[in-house]
Amino acid sequence: MGLFKTNPFGHNLFIKKWLIRILAVLSHQRYKRFNTLEIEGSEIIRNLPDRNVLFVSNHQTYFADVVAMFHVFNASLSGREDSIKNLGYIWQPKLNMYYVAAAETMKKSLLTKIMAYAGSVSVERTWRSEGQDVKRQVKMSDISSIGKALNDGWVITFPQGTTTPWKPLRKGTAHIIKKYKPVVVPVVIDGFRRSFDKKGLRIKKKGILQSMVIKEPLHIDYDNESSESIIEKLEYAIEQHPSFLKVISKQDLLAYEEENKKRKWKKS
């Protein structure tokens, strides 16, 4: 790989590789020592094509979820079986891996700007801005950016657009799936909300069992299936359909209620 080679977004791949390596070294113990990460489905990662793969997942923190996925996906590609032992897997990371994030969030600090360079596809949120509810049109340039990332490699997205559980999925995700026809891989995570703060930067509690389940790609009729049908299929796949509220664990409910109380206290 040449020193000056770039990806479709103009990011230097040599710099990106070193940023991923450094961030991986700094974050590895958060999933291996202070807490435990239980993984299922690493063999699915190894059987995916190199490009046009869309991972859809529920969302529990701003950054800890996606950083864990970078660890798990790279470890799986290096032959690890449901494990992130031996950090050597990050020496040659998959460089055409991206994640969708709010542009507003990725501009807030030097750290978020570094993380954006490491793989963010930044988009403008259509429903929220600077802590306020808004309503605005989807920017076609954002859709095109996600398409560009899919054409180059893998994209991780959190279609609820919020860390609040059981919120409706954004219909834009179905539009992207119908337009670009990617392989759609559901990922279900748990435990991150209990072990990290909302941003996913600070360890809130140690000794928590975190989990990540990578499921088989979904069967989608891109041309004939409706957006509503695709959304419902995604909700079931990432276990965020309203019917899952009936089986929510008491521990998760308490963690969510505690998070809500803190948010209300800050606003008051």
CORMORA-V535925 format. One record per residue. N is the residue number from 1. RES is the residue in one small letter. PSI is psi as a letter, one per 40 degrees, with the letter a starting at -180 (none if undefined). Layout:
N_RES_PSI + N_RES_PSI
//
This chain:
1_m_h + 2_g_i + 3_l_d + 4_f_e + 5_k_h + 6_t_i + 7_n_i + 8_p_e + 9_f_e + 10_g_e + 11_h_h + 12_n_h + 13_l_d + 14_f_d + 15_i_d + 16_k_d + 17_k_d + 18_w_d + 19_l_d + 20_i_d + 21_r_d + 22_i_d + 23_l_d + 24_a_d + 25_v_d + 26_l_d + 27_s_e + 28_h_d + 29_q_e + 30_r_d + 31_y_e + 32_k_d + 33_r_d + 34_f_d + 35_n_i + 36_t_h + 37_l_h + 38_e_h + 39_i_i + 40_e_h + 41_g_f + 42_s_d + 43_e_d + 44_i_d + 45_i_d + 46_r_e + 47_n_e + 48_l_i + 49_p_i + 50_d_d + 51_r_i + 52_n_f + 53_v_h + 54_l_h + 55_f_h + 56_v_h + 57_s_i + 58_n_i + 59_h_h + 60_q_d + 61_t_i + 62_y_d + 63_f_d + 64_a_d + 65_d_d + 66_v_d + 67_v_d + 68_a_d + 69_m_d + 70_f_d + 71_h_d + 72_v_d + 73_f_d + 74_n_d + 75_a_d + 76_s_d + 77_l_d + 78_s_e + 79_g_e + 80_r_i + 81_e_g + 82_d_f + 83_s_i + 84_i_f + 85_k_i + 86_n_g + 87_l_e + 88_g_d + 89_y_e + 90_i_e + 91_w_d + 92_q_g + 93_p_i + 94_k_h + 95_l_e + 96_n_f + 97_m_h + 98_y_i + 99_y_i + 100_v_h + 101_a_i + 102_a_h + 103_a_d + 104_e_d + 105_t_d + 106_m_e + 107_k_e + 108_k_d + 109_s_i + 110_l_d + 111_l_d + 112_t_d + 113_k_d + 114_i_d + 115_m_d + 116_a_d + 117_y_d + 118_a_e + 119_g_e + 120_s_h + 121_v_h + 122_s_h + 123_v_i + 124_e_h + 125_r_h + 126_t_e + 127_w_e + 128_r_i + 129_s_h + 130_e_f + 131_g_e + 132_q_i + 133_d_h + 134_v_i + 135_k_h + 136_r_i + 137_q_i + 138_v_h + 139_k_h + 140_m_d + 141_s_d + 142_d_d + 143_i_d + 144_s_d + 145_s_d + 146_i_d + 147_g_d + 148_k_d + 149_a_d + 150_l_d + 151_n_d + 152_d_d + 153_g_b + 154_w_i + 155_v_h + 156_i_h + 157_t_i + 158_f_g + 159_p_e + 160_q_d + 161_g_e + 162_t_i + 163_t_e + 164_t_h + 165_p_i + 166_w_f + 167_k_i + 168_p_i + 169_l_i + 170_r_h + 171_k_d + 172_g_d + 173_t_d + 174_a_d + 175_h_d + 176_i_d + 177_i_d + 178_k_d + 179_k_d + 180_y_e + 181_k_f + 182_p_i + 183_v_h + 184_v_h + 185_v_h + 186_p_i + 187_v_h + 188_v_h + 189_i_i + 190_d_i + 191_g_e + 192_f_d + 193_r_d + 194_r_d + 195_s_d + 196_f_i + 197_d_i + 198_k_d + 199_k_d + 200_g_e + 201_l_d + 202_r_h + 203_i_h + 204_k_d + 205_k_h + 206_k_i + 207_g_e + 208_i_h + 209_l_h + 210_q_i + 211_s_i + 212_m_h + 213_v_h + 214_i_h + 215_k_i + 216_e_i + 217_p_i + 218_l_i + 219_h_h + 220_i_h + 221_d_g + 222_y_d + 223_d_d + 224_n_e + 225_e_h + 226_s_i + 227_s_d + 228_e_d + 229_s_d + 230_i_d + 231_i_d + 232_e_d + 233_k_d + 234_l_d + 235_e_d + 236_y_d + 237_a_d + 238_i_e + 239_e_f + 240_q_e + 241_h_i + 242_p_d + 243_s_d + 244_f_e + 245_l_d + 246_k_d + 247_v_e + 248_i_h + 249_s_i + 250_k_d + 251_q_d + 252_d_d + 253_l_d + 254_l_d + 255_a_d + 256_y_d + 257_e_d + 258_e_d + 259_e_d + 260_n_d + 261_k_d + 262_k_d + 263_r_d + 264_k_d + 265_w_d + 266_k_d + 267_k_d + 268_s_none
//
